[in-house]
Amino acid sequence: MPSSGDVAMDGRPGPARRGIPWRRWNSALHRDLGYLCVALTLVYAVSGIALNHIHDWNPSYGVVREERRFEPVPVSDRDAMVAQLVERLGLPGPPKDAFRPRPETVEMFYDGWSVEADAAAGKAIVERVRERFLLFDANRLHLNRPRGLWTWIADLYAALLVLLAVTGMFVLKGRTGLAGRGKWLVLAGAAVPVLFVVVLRWL
Amino acid sequence: MARRPSIGLALAQRLALILALAVAGPAPAAEGTVYGTGVSRTEVVEISALLDHPEAYVGKTVRVQGLVTDVCPRRGCWIDIAGDREFEKLRLKVDDGVIVFPMEVKGKRVVAEGVFTKIDLTRGEALEQARRHAEERGETFDPARAGDVAAAVYQIQGTGAVVR
């Protein structure tokens, strides 16, 4: 029933005064932050999986190696060997730089690719490095390689994730809400890192 | 009569310009791309000097320079730097994830800084390290060449680098 304060200026009764609809605001905030964070969540999640397995593969680059054979070149000084190898291997010109790790081995460096030639054995490996499609850039952002402005964006995103997590707990009420089974799921989720830390530290 | 762009479009253009300027900002400096804390020392120690008299430099912070001949192909956690003499190179090892060298630094010139370190390895450890490095490069480890494996390894525990 409207109270005396719920009377409009024209004297007609207004809507009933109710408390702040915080659950509705919470749900709206959770929904809109969710939309806002979709793209960044995908970037961080996909690159996160890729980077987790960095011991098994390079998540940012693919390396293509091609073996070539050539008429062996006599071991002499580096510049002479480089000139002969460029000719024998049909390389597009002198390399930007070269190095000899061993007398018979010459490494020649070009932009984005290199050649390691065993002059005595007449065997060379041409190595080309390729950035992995999408993953290269996603990993770059995940690892905060751009720094500067990206640091702020990543910090803001992390803060939004905190908000998403907190608001997410209060979207529903009742049996499926935090007071119902929600609290058990929250505790189960928290138990995973807590148990892991306990095992790592004390067992 | 030309139509004026909408306020939304003008705002989007300004935001795009600000973003472009901000993104283009810090990473590759005119003098090269900085990794970690960069370099601060001015005196360069030749790699040949480090390898000739390693014990004199162990534990000291040194600045070296040279050609990057190889990069850790998985984690970007080390680079090999060619010495000033032929057949010599020195590894700059960095903490995993703290500095990540991209594959494209291979073949470029680097100035790097860090603590010159000696690692004593048993023969088994040396063989295991050589096997792991071969595996990282996608090569087959040949134990027949195990004679090349040193029992003490010198490297620089890197804190920063500038690649040009």
Interface residues (C-beta under 8 A of the other chain):
Chain A: I54 H55 W57 N58 S60 Y61 V63 R65 R78 P95 K96 D97 F99 R100 P101 R102 P103 E107 F109 Y110 D111 G112 S114 V129 L143 R145 P146 R147 G148 L149 W150
Chain B: L19 A22 V23 G25 P26 A27 L67 T69 P73 R74 R75 A82 E86 F87 K89 G97 V100 P102 M103 E104 K106 G107 R109 G138
